[in-house]
């Protein structure tokens, strides 16, 4: 069952230009290709989000961190202390 959507004049012009250029055979083909790209982008976004959540989980499970001042003090002692701001 075909559906009808309003995409506005800007995108209607864009779709028409793509079809008239011969790049696509029909407006439906343009829409299908656009939806494939959107789906692919959404899958990539979901994968990045899942990876970020996993990194956060690992960070939380790793326990408390080391205070930055402790790290800087150790580095200054090891490499000769420049002044820290």
N, C-alpha and C positions, 0 to 999 in steps of 0.2 A: 504494500500500500504506500504510494508516494506521499511524502510530507512536503509541506510548503513552509518556508522560513523567509522572514524579511531580513536582509543583510545590509540594507541601507544603500544609498546611491554610490558611495565611494567604492564599496566592494562589488556592487553590481557592475560598475564600469570596469573594475579590475578583472572580474571573471569574463566579461564580454571581450576585453582586449586579449586575454589569454586564449580564448577560443578562436577569435578572429586571426590571431597570429599563427594558428595552426599547431600550437604546442599541445593543446587539448582538443579532443573531438567534440566535447559538449560541456555545458555548465555542470552537469552531474559528475563528470570525470574530474573537474576542478575541485568540486566539493569533496569527493571521495579522497583525492590525493591530499587535500588540506586536512581532512580528518585523520588520515593515516599519519601525517606528520605531527599533528596534535597528540595523537595517541602515543606515538613514539616519544615525544617530548615528555608527556605525562609519566610514561614508564621510567624514563631516565630520572625524572624528578623524584619519583617514588623510591627508586633504587638509591639515590643520593641521600634521601631522607632516612631510609633504613640503615645505611652505612653510618650516618651521623648519630642516629639513636644507638647503634651498636658501640660506636666510639665513646659516647657519653656513658653508657652502661659500664664499659670497661674502666673508664676513668673513675666512676663512682665506686666500683668494686675494688679498685686498686688501693683504696684507703686514703688517708690524709696526705697532702702534698708537703713539700719542703718550703718553708718561708723563703721568699726571694732574698731577704737580707742575709740569710744563712748561706745561700748559694753565692751571692756577691762577695761576702766576707771571705769565703773559702777561695774564690777565684783571685781576689786581691792578694791574699796571702801567698797563693801559688805563683802568680805572675807579677808580683810587685804592684803595690796599690797605687793606682791612679785615683784621682778624687772622683767620688760618686756624687751625682746631683740628686 
